[in-house]
């Protein structure tokens, strides 16, 4: 394959955590404003309300929507916000700055737009903490994060792509089923949350999981207050 048809460019990703079956509304609003589409994953919201947790009602099904933004960043953000104001969408939205991603380029396509952070070197007020662990340990990671100050998170089911060759090479236990936990935290709380998650016994095992963080360029609550 001729890799010249691909370009490495900066970009933005809009991530929305909304109610189940509201992901289609988010994508429809974004497409109407110029987005090409999006990806919807099914997850669970792990809230921070102790009463709801005691009643086993804090585990709420959610849609996680990932939309790669092109030139019309502001238009798409406004369109999703307006859809949320109508009451059709409720949840939270994150705008992530991506230093580089690969996208197919048309032969006559004009130069890529400048999608660098609006204020040069970004000093984000929020951090997105992503934890990938073997299935069954996502809620343990959320419990540790909550004790360190996290308000809640969204848990997605995932699947590993390890092979038997990986097992023999790395000396790990192959567990195909994974869970991905997304926690949005204030910058000041992020170090304590990361430290709390890192102390989990599950992460002490080889191949037990990974943690990575990204700056959140913008963070907003969707829906009526």
C-alpha positions, 0 to 999 in steps of 0.5 A: 500500500502506498503510505503517501496517501496518509498524512500526519497532522494535529487535530482535535477529538470530541469525547462525550459521555452521555446517556444510553442511546443518546450517542446517535443524537450527538453524532447527528448534531455533529454531522449537521455541523460538518463532522464526518461521523463518529464512533459510539461505544457502550459503557457504564457510568460509575457515579459518586453518590453514596446513596445511589451506590448503596442502592446499586443504582449508581451503575448507569449505562452510557454511550461514549462518543468519539468524534475526530474534528476537522476545520469546523471545531467551534461549529461542531462544539456549538451544535452539540451544546445546542442539542444538549440544551434541548434536553435530548442529551445529558452528560459531559463533553471533553475536547482533547488536543491530539498532536498527530493522527493519521487520516486519508488525504485526497489528492486535491485536498487543501492544506490541513487547518491549524488545530493547535491549542488556542492559547499556545502551550495549553495549561489544562484545568482537567486531565483525562485519566485512562486505565486499561485493566483485565476484565473485573478490575475496572471497578477496583480502579474506580474505587481507588480513584474515588477515595483519592477525590475523583467524582466518577468515571465511565467504564467500557468493555474492551478486548485485548489483541494478545497472542500466544507468542506474546505470552511466551515472549513477555511471560504474561498471563493472556487475558483477552477481556479488558475494561477501559476506565475514563476518569476526568479529574481536576489537575490538582487531584490527578497526581493523588488519583494516579498514585491511588490507582497505581497501588492496586494489586492488579496493576502490580502483576505483569500485563495487569494493565496500563495507565495514561493521561491526556490534557483536556483542552475544554470540559463541559457538562451537557444538558440542563442544570 
